Amino acid sequence: MPGLFVSFEGGEACGKTTQVARLIRKLESLGHQVFSIREPGSTQAGEAIRNLLLHSDQGISLTPAAELLLFGASRAQLVEEVIRPGLKAGKIVVADRFTDSTTVYQGIARGLELKFIRELEEFVCAGLRPAITFLLDLDLETIRNRRLRRVRPVIGPDRIEELPLEFHRKVREGYLQLAGECPERIKVIDAARSVDEVEAAIWKEINAILGR
């Protein structure tokens, strides 16, 4: 497909939202057609699933298996309704999380079977994956400090953010493991640096792709 698919990954408070917004502004200033998506979400069905997974009382008792399948349902709708049409139209799609999040959060951190997760990914995405993924890596102490300083919306922290620190340690280790397995696609960015330095590191990689 003629477009470009870029994803951002990382643990809580790593700065994904900020860097997604900065990258989109830069790309648009250069005349590119760009839009952002978030997972779960970015479709009507996906936003309803997001609320169930992260914010509603009804989602508190979800089992890891139910959580996995709901993420998959949201992604299936997103791929067909938004991502594939955008890429076919030659646009740049910037995703705040994609399949790597499922592999790490539900697979490595939750302990669900990775083989099944990969089969589910293939069923939902049929080979679609980002051309480049930015893993914003942050140590647990910095994550904790940023979460304490973060200005929260009225709804407060989501269900996954409130999980114990040990869970988030597994998340970080899982992401680094995945980056070691896919070094050509997943670029590890030190997210402890300043916002401007992180943006510059991301732009260097994107500019190399656009200049090919």
PyMOL commands that set and color helices and strands:
alter all, ss='L'
color gray80, all
select helices_A, chain A and resi 16-29+44-54+57-59+64-88+99-109+114-125+140-149+165-181+195-210
alter helices_A, ss='H'
color red, helices_A
select strands_A, chain A and resi 4-9+34-38+92-96+132-137+186-190
alter strands_A, ss='S'
color yellow, strands_A
deselect
rebuild
show_as cartoon
